Amino acid sequence: MRHHGVRPSSRVGVIGIGGLGHLGLQFAKAFGAEVTAFSTSKDKEAEAKQLGAHHFVNTRDTGALKKVAGSFDLLLSTVSADQDWQAYVNALRPNGTLCMVGAPPSPMPIQGASLITSQKVVAGSNIGSPQEISEMLDVAARHGVKAVTERFAMAKANDAVTRVKKNQVRYRAVLTN
């Protein structure tokens, strides 16, 4: 978010409220942005708002993405599934960025003209430098950004893996002794 100039006047959307997305909501709030959560799970709306979202978009609602067209400075995609990427590009404001931190399995069909006419950007981001990680941890400590975890005894590691594969863990599984 720092690389993309997120500040209190920014409108940030987080696509996918899971292991990465729930942290993305908290960091966007810590940056002071107006935050919108995008999820296929309507039951995550209350949690998303507790984590920092001001707004929630249920992406199973076919018209929901059209209603937010031209709204966002930054969309942070944390999902590793195919989406209607063109609809997300359309949701960006001029000079907006769709930043991928999740890796969808298929190529992303996006109309070139939709990027050119409003100078929109599709970018990716991996882990930061040691200095950036230190900054991130400092921001997390100052603003109370914390991972939501479920703990499993080491002897229940297989159960934990099964629950993760079934998308039943909120939001990180931690093995303990």
Salt bridges, closest charged atoms under 4 A:
GLU34 OE2 - HIS55 NE2 2.81
ASP43 OD2 - ARG170 NH2 3.41
GLU45 OE1 - LYS42 NZ 2.28
GLU45 OE2 - LYS49 NZ 3.23
GLU47 OE1 - ARG170 NE 2.95
ASP73 OD2 - ARG93 NH1 3.27
GLU132 OE2 - ARG2 NH2 3.35
GLU132 OE2 - HIS3 NE2 2.66
GLU135 OE1 - ARG2 NE 2.95
ASP138 OD2 - ARG142 NE 3.00
GLU150 OE1 - ARG163 NH2 3.09
ASP159 OD2 - LYS156 NZ 3.95
